[in-house]
Amino acid sequence: MNHFPLFADLKGRIAVVVGAGLVAERKIALLRAAGARVIVSARAAHPQVLARAQAGGIELRLGEFDPALLDEAWLVVAATNDRAQNQRVADAAEARRLFCNVVDDPDLSSVQVPAIVDRSPITLAISSGGAAPVIARRLRERIESLVDPALGDLAALARRKRSRIRQARPQLRPRRDFYDWLLDGPVLDALRRNRADEAETLLDQALTIATPPPAGKVLLVGAGPGDPGLLTLRGLRALNEADVILVDRLVSPAVLSLARRDAQVIDVGKARGGPHESTQARIHALMVSYARQGCCVVRLKGGDPMVFGRGGEELQHLKRHGIAYEVVPGITAALACGAYAGIPLTHRDHAQSLTLATAHCRTGAAKPPDLASGDGRTRVYYMGVERLPALGARLLAEGHAADLPCALVENGSRPGQRTLHATLGSVVEAARRHAIQSPALVIVGEVAALGMDLAWFGETLRPASSDTLRRLAVA
């Protein structure tokens, strides 16, 4: 270990920063956040540093650096672009046995400033000892995605209740178990939902009983369209909290690979043409059963669980059975497929409104929902490929033009994405010719044609007819 990790309490103590540019300003901000009294020495100051000094946040001394300025300091930062000046600062600090950080110069530094993940009062620091700061920064980014923002609030609550916890759990092992319960149970859930009073009440109640009961819950998580990079940070944390994962057919293996390795994964996908209602009843039963065993159950759905994902039905079932739940939104297929195909779903010149619809209703009838016709609207149909002939015939019967642009986005955001461009009159035959299969999204409207110019991902299948191509290009 080349450096000894250390967290310094600088509250009310003097830290001297030599230099007043933008780099120095970043160090000043960190020191002020830690409660230090900051004195800045510089020949000239950046406007942001001047503004901070004028607001009374720091003490600014313009002119040449005076080593005597370090006599009362606890920490020194040299942040000038003059290495000889930085060397003088480092020498003056060394003579006074003061730790000194020279920005981007590990050879002159006696202390390094790490990359920081701040969940105050929880602080995580990552350092490469100055050898590879970019690697430390990248590691910080990864850790940021895994550390729950509510952990800071939980730590603050635990600090306030520390004496009560020690009194109620005087033995070390029961006390450790209680802290594990805090991390895994309803207190943290309440803090995530911004319900601090409820969290404190739950903690106080748990201290009055010998052992907190198992805190089962269900997290309804949107996995997005398939690209694991589109999974939300909260969704990633949920996958790493899960004891049991109930996974849909449309969730990509790449997303599922991010889950906790020892989680029990149960495939509850609905097969095409299968008994959907009985499968949904099984999902309801599994959620309730595992939650009542004290498990953290992640119900993992493709796209967003509340957009044609039966999320509402599942929440109603959990509510009826008294199961705690949380919803983690995902990027729904319409947004992802449009973006990855280069199709803006709204556009000031072409589309001022957007309708999301499903080609499947509860009874499985082929008839799509009634939609008001008219220009300036984009229509996006989920699960529309299998019902495409009926859907196209219905829109034509409503009076939409046969040359209205359409796009089918197959496997949106995934490695096998294909985008087929056609018109309302030709889309059924084009989809048959190119063997477009589910999962695929149907986009109908003038904006669909823009994808031929703006596409950036996957394969783009263009219309065979030059007349059609010109029509779409004009759109």
C-alpha positions, 0 to 999 in steps of 0.5 A: 500500500503506497498511501495510507487512507485517511479522512480528515476532519477540517471543520473550522480549520484552516486550509490554504489554497495557492492558486485561484483558477478553475482547478483551484476553484474545484478544490476550494469547493471540496474544502468548503463542503468539508467545513474548512476555513479556506484562505486563497493566495494568488496573483490573480483570481478567476471570476468564480473565485472572486465571487466566492470571496465577495460572498464571504465564503473564503478569504482571498489574498492577492499577491505573491505567495508568503510561506508564513501563510502556512503557519496556522494551516492544517492542509495545503493545496498548490493549484497553480500552472507554474511548477516552480511556484508549486515546488516552493509551496510544497517545500514550505509545507514540508518544512512545517510538516504539513500535508500538501497536495499539488494538483496533477503532480504526485511527485511533489505531493505528500497527500492525494485528493481521491475521487469521491462518492458522497452520500454524507455522512457516508463517504467513499474515496478512490485513489490511484496514488496519482498514478492513474487518476482517470481510472480512479474517476471511472471507478467512482462513476461505477460505484456511484451507480451502485450506492443508493442515494438514500444510504446517507439519510439512513446513516444520519438516522442511525447516528441520531438513534445510535444510543437507543440502538446500543441500549436496545441491542447491547450484545454485538451480534444482535446489534449487527443483525439490526443494522443489517435489517436497517439496510435491507428492510422497510426503513431504507425503503421509506427513505427512498420514498422521501418519508423520513417520519415513517422511516423513524417510526419504523426504526423505533417500533423495531427497537421495541421487539426482540427481532425485527420480522422479515421485511419482504417487498416487491420492486416492480422494475422496468428493464428498458428495451434491451440495451443494458446501458439504458437500465436506470441506476435505481434499476441496477441497484434493485437487481443487486438487492434481489433475492428472487427475480421474476423475469419477463420474456422480453428482458434481454440476457445482457440486462439480467447478467447485471443481477446479483449472482446468487439471486433466484431467477424464475422465468415467468414470460408469457409465450406467444399464444399461451394462456396469458391469464393463468400465467399472470395469476401465477406471477401474482401468487409468486410475488405474494408468496416470496414477499411473505417469506421475507424476500426482496422480489424484483418483478423485472419487465421489459420496457416500463412496467406501467406502459402496457406491462400490467404493472397496474394490475400487479400493484393492485394485487400487492395492495390487496394482499398488504405487500410493500412495493416500489416502482422503478420506471424503465425506458419504454419501447416507444422512446427507445425504438424511436431514438435508436431508429433516428425517429423523433416521435414529436417534431415542430413541423410534423408531429405535435402530439403522440399516442401510445397504443397497444394492438392487444386488448384484454380479450385479445381481440384484433381490433386496435383502439379508436384514435382520432384521425388528423395531421400532426400526430404520431401513433406508436403501437406496441405488440402490433406486428402480429396484428399488422394487417388488421391495424393497417386496414383499420387506419386506412378505413379511418381515412389515413392516406395510403402513402402515410409513412410507417416504420417497424423497429424490430429488436429496438436498441439490441444488436439485431435491431432492424428498422423497416421504412414503408407506407401505410399501404405497403407496410404489410407486404414489406413486413412479410417480405423482410420477415419482421418478427416480434418484438417490434414496434409500429410507428405511424406518422410523418416523423417515421420518414425522418429515420431514413436520414437520422438513423444511427443504430442497426440496419435500415431497410428502405422502401423498394419503390423509388416513388415511395422513397421520394414521398418519404424523403419529402415528408 
